[in-house]
Amino acid sequence: MAGIVSVLLLFHFVVQRQQKFKDSIKHRVDGRHFCLSVSAFCAVISIQALVFSKIEGYVFWDGVYASIVACLVRPRSNRSALALTC
């Protein structure tokens, strides 16, 4: 996984050097926003994992798994549940 990310970052760096400077400012701002959003997501996952691990008595990494699953699973709405039962 880390190798894929490294190759993609290297590819982005090579492509970015070929573009003009005015275009790279937009990419830098977009990259900064992306990094901040990923950092915020990791912080939320870590806080949730800590809470899950303390409340449920899990190991921290089990709490990480539980919080990621909780973020990725979409709850069913009442309309779709009623439509399935009828």
PyMOL commands that set and color helices and strands:
alter all, ss='L'
color gray80, all
select helices_A, chain A and resi 2-17+21-56+60-72+78-85
alter helices_A, ss='H'
color red, helices_A
deselect
rebuild
show_as cartoon
